[in-house]
Amino acid sequence: MIRTGRASALIALFAVAGVGLAGCGDATSEDAAPSTEASAPSETSTQTEGTGDVRQIDVDGSAVTVSCSGGEADGRPVVVLLHGGGHSLDTMADLQASVAETERVCSYDRLGAGASDAPTEPQTIESSGAVLTAVLDEVAGDTPVVLAGHSLGGLLAARYAPDHQDRVAGLVLMDATSPSQAADLARDVPESATGPAADLREQTLAVIDGENPEMLAFPDADVRSAGDIPVEVVQHGVPYLAEVPEYGAAMEQAWAEGQEKWLAVSSDSTLITAENSGHEIYLDEPEVAVESILRVVDAAAQR
């Protein structure tokens, strides 16, 4: 299913699909990152079709839902999926099931998403990364990982990898939120704008500042290098952002330029276009997402 029109623009620009802004809490401050010492999994564990073995781990007193499928890695990296904002591991269940046919693959709900606890304080890139570290300790241990993230999940993966080159062996960024999203939008849609584009501008900038269910602020930042790990940046091919009246063409161009900026995360990066996909590439063309993940896993395993 390819999503078009204003709803798709909201999904891409917000990286928060189908979630209203009201009642998301005050996310103006950036407090210190929480402790990431993960306790043993809870006593309850369920087997759900598509999402595999679902359980909860404790991260500094908060319950974080994780899911794993497929056989042991056996010398290959563990694939870890990172969902987009407003989504959950359930959204990526079909992708997880497909990758699990040949690989060990896990996913998790960030704090404020899916079945995980809501955050107790505003989150930052650093504190969200600390939760990811706890998840990796639980699901992968000392085994290297390939992070495959969609939208906001892609941004988080690309921001995490440079500081964790000892464990991140590869990246797949599926229409990742642009590293310069706020500046691009402020430039391309002026404050004087009216109509749908003005609404997008106002609400998107609020979400970037932390007014979202995860209470996560993700301000613009330069792309940092994670060395020479294999990376595939997969961008959408259906120019749905262009449908936004008056400012759509500029927004589409800025999004494409943002995908090219992510190539700087590694000296071994490749840009791929999912020709028949809107923002949710893993739903519109799941075979493209699966093939990218498997190529990166193969390349990482051969190093």
C-alpha positions in Angstrom: 0.0 0.0 0.0 1.5 3.3 -1.0 0.3 6.2 1.1 -0.1 9.6 -0.7 -1.1 13.1 0.1 -1.0 15.1 3.3 -1.1 12.0 5.6 2.1 10.8 4.0 3.7 14.1 4.3 2.9 14.0 8.0 4.4 10.6 8.3 7.7 11.6 6.6 8.2 15.0 8.1 7.1 14.1 11.6 8.6 10.7 11.7 5.5 10.2 13.8 2.6 8.4 12.0 -1.0 8.9 13.0 -0.2 10.4 16.4 -1.7 13.7 17.7 0.4 16.2 19.5 -1.9 17.0 22.4 -1.1 15.5 25.8 2.5 14.5 24.9 4.0 16.3 27.9 6.6 19.0 28.4 9.8 18.0 26.5 11.7 21.2 26.7 14.6 20.1 28.9 17.4 17.6 28.2 18.1 15.7 31.4 20.9 13.2 31.9 20.7 9.8 30.3 19.2 7.1 32.4 21.2 4.1 33.7 21.4 1.3 31.1 22.1 -1.7 33.3 19.5 -4.1 32.1 18.1 -6.7 34.4 17.0 -10.2 33.5 13.9 -10.6 31.3 10.6 -10.7 33.0 9.0 -14.0 33.8 6.4 -13.6 31.1 7.3 -14.3 27.5 4.9 -14.7 24.6 5.2 -16.1 21.1 3.4 -14.0 18.5 3.2 -14.7 14.8 5.5 -12.4 12.9 7.0 -10.7 16.0 8.6 -13.9 17.3 9.5 -14.3 21.0 8.2 -11.2 22.7 9.3 -10.3 26.2 10.1 -7.4 28.4 13.4 -6.3 30.0 14.0 -3.8 32.7 16.0 -0.7 31.9 16.5 1.5 34.9 13.0 0.6 36.2 11.2 0.9 32.9 9.8 -2.0 31.0 11.1 -2.2 27.4 9.5 -4.7 25.0 11.8 -6.7 22.8 11.2 -9.4 20.2 13.5 -11.9 18.5 13.1 -14.4 15.7 15.3 -16.8 13.7 18.2 -19.0 14.5 21.4 -18.2 16.2 23.7 -15.8 14.4 26.6 -18.4 14.1 29.3 -15.9 13.0 26.8 -13.4 11.5 25.6 -10.1 12.9 22.3 -10.0 14.6 19.8 -7.7 12.8 18.0 -5.2 15.0 15.1 -3.3 13.6 14.2 0.3 14.8 10.7 1.4 14.0 9.7 4.9 13.0 8.1 7.4 15.3 4.5 6.6 16.2 5.0 3.0 15.2 6.1 -0.1 17.1 7.8 -3.4 16.6 4.4 -4.8 15.5 4.5 -2.5 12.5 7.7 -4.3 11.4 6.5 -7.8 12.2 6.3 -8.9 8.5 9.8 -7.5 7.8 11.1 -9.3 10.9 9.5 -12.6 9.9 11.0 -12.4 6.4 14.5 -11.6 7.6 14.2 -14.4 10.2 14.0 -16.9 7.4 17.8 -16.7 7.2 19.1 -14.5 10.0 18.7 -13.8 13.7 16.6 -10.6 13.9 15.3 -8.6 16.9 13.2 -5.5 17.3 12.1 -3.4 20.3 9.6 -0.7 21.3 11.3 2.5 22.4 10.0 4.1 25.6 6.7 5.8 24.8 6.0 3.4 21.9 4.1 0.1 21.5 4.0 -2.0 24.7 7.0 -0.4 26.4 6.6 2.0 29.4 6.1 5.7 28.8 9.3 7.7 29.6 9.4 9.3 33.0 11.3 12.3 31.7 12.1 14.0 28.4 14.4 11.9 26.2 17.4 12.9 24.2 19.4 11.2 21.4 21.8 10.2 24.1 19.3 8.7 26.5 17.5 6.9 23.7 20.8 5.5 22.6 21.4 4.3 26.2 18.2 2.3 26.1 19.3 0.8 22.7 22.6 -0.2 24.3 20.7 -2.1 27.0 18.6 -3.8 24.4 21.7 -4.8 22.4 23.3 -6.2 25.6 20.2 -8.4 26.1 19.5 -9.6 22.5 23.0 -9.7 21.0 25.5 -9.8 23.8 29.0 -9.6 22.3 27.7 -10.4 18.8 28.0 -7.5 16.3 24.7 -6.0 15.0 23.3 -4.6 11.9 20.9 -1.8 12.7 18.0 -1.4 10.2 15.9 1.7 11.0 13.0 3.3 9.3 12.3 7.1 9.5 13.1 8.3 13.0 14.5 4.8 13.7 17.0 5.4 10.9 18.1 8.7 12.3 18.6 7.1 15.7 20.6 4.2 14.2 22.8 6.6 12.2 23.4 8.8 15.3 24.2 5.7 17.4 26.7 3.9 15.2 29.6 6.4 15.3 29.9 6.1 19.1 29.5 2.3 19.0 31.8 1.1 16.2 32.8 -1.8 18.4 29.4 -3.4 18.0 27.6 -1.8 15.0 28.8 -3.8 12.0 26.4 -2.2 9.4 23.4 0.0 8.8 20.3 0.0 6.7 18.5 3.4 6.7 15.1 3.3 5.2 13.9 6.8 4.3 15.6 8.0 7.5 14.5 11.4 8.9 16.9 14.0 7.4 19.7 15.1 9.6 18.8 18.7 8.8 15.0 18.3 8.9 14.3 21.3 11.1 16.5 23.7 9.1 15.2 22.4 5.8 11.6 22.9 6.8 12.1 26.3 8.3 13.9 27.3 5.0 11.4 25.8 2.6 8.2 26.7 4.3 8.3 30.3 5.6 6.6 31.5 8.8 4.3 33.5 6.5 3.0 30.4 4.8 -0.7 29.4 5.2 -2.7 26.2 4.6 -1.4 22.6 4.8 2.2 23.5 4.5 2.0 25.9 7.4 0.4 23.2 9.6 3.1 20.8 8.6 5.8 23.3 9.5 4.4 24.1 12.9 3.6 20.6 14.0 6.8 19.1 12.7 9.0 21.5 14.4 7.1 20.9 17.7 7.6 17.1 17.3 11.3 17.6 16.6 11.5 19.6 19.8 10.1 16.7 21.8 6.3 17.1 21.6 5.7 13.5 20.8 4.7 10.4 22.8 8.3 9.4 23.2 9.1 12.8 24.6 12.2 12.6 22.4 13.9 15.6 21.0 16.0 15.0 17.9 17.5 18.4 16.8 19.5 18.8 13.6 23.1 17.7 13.7 26.0 17.0 11.3 26.4 13.4 10.1 29.3 11.8 11.9 31.3 8.9 10.5 31.1 5.3 11.8 34.2 4.3 9.8 33.9 2.0 6.8 31.0 -0.2 7.9 28.6 -1.3 5.0 25.7 1.0 4.8 22.7 1.1 2.5 20.5 4.3 2.4 17.2 3.4 0.9 15.0 6.3 -0.2 11.5 6.5 -1.5 10.8 6.7 -5.2 7.2 8.0 -5.2 7.4 11.8 -4.8 4.5 12.1 -2.5 5.8 15.2 -0.6 5.4 17.1 -3.9 1.7 16.9 -3.4 1.8 19.4 -0.5 0.4 22.6 -2.1 2.9 25.3 -3.1 5.9 24.1 -1.1 5.8 20.4 -1.9 8.5 20.4 -4.6 11.0 22.1 -2.3 10.2 19.7 0.5 10.6 16.7 -1.8 14.0 18.0 -2.9 15.1 18.6 0.7 14.2 15.1 1.7 16.2 13.6 -1.2 19.2 15.8 -0.2 18.8 14.6 3.4 19.1 11.0 2.2 22.3 11.8 0.4 23.7 13.5 3.5 23.4 10.2 5.4 25.9 8.6 3.0 28.6 10.4 5.0 28.0 8.0 7.9 30.4 5.5 6.3 33.0 5.4 3.5 31.2 2.3 2.3 27.7 3.7 1.7 25.3 3.1 -1.1 22.2 5.0 -2.1 19.2 2.9 -3.3 15.8 4.1 -4.5 12.7 2.0 -3.9 11.0 3.1 -7.1 7.5 2.1 -6.1 7.5 3.1 -2.5 6.3 6.0 -0.4 7.8 6.6 3.0 7.1 3.2 4.4 9.4 1.3 2.1 9.3 -1.9 4.2 5.5 -2.1 3.7 5.3 -0.8 0.1 8.2 -2.9 -1.3 9.2 -5.3 1.5 11.5 -7.2 -0.9 13.7 -4.1 -1.3 14.0 -3.7 2.5 14.8 -7.4 3.0 17.4 -7.5 0.2 19.2 -4.4 1.5 19.3 -5.9 5.0 20.7 -9.2 3.7 23.3 -7.5 1.6 24.6 -5.5 4.5 24.6 -8.6 6.8 26.6 -10.5 4.2 29.1 -7.7 3.8 29.5 -7.3 7.5 29.9 -11.0 8.0 32.7 -11.2 5.5 34.9 -8.6 7.3 
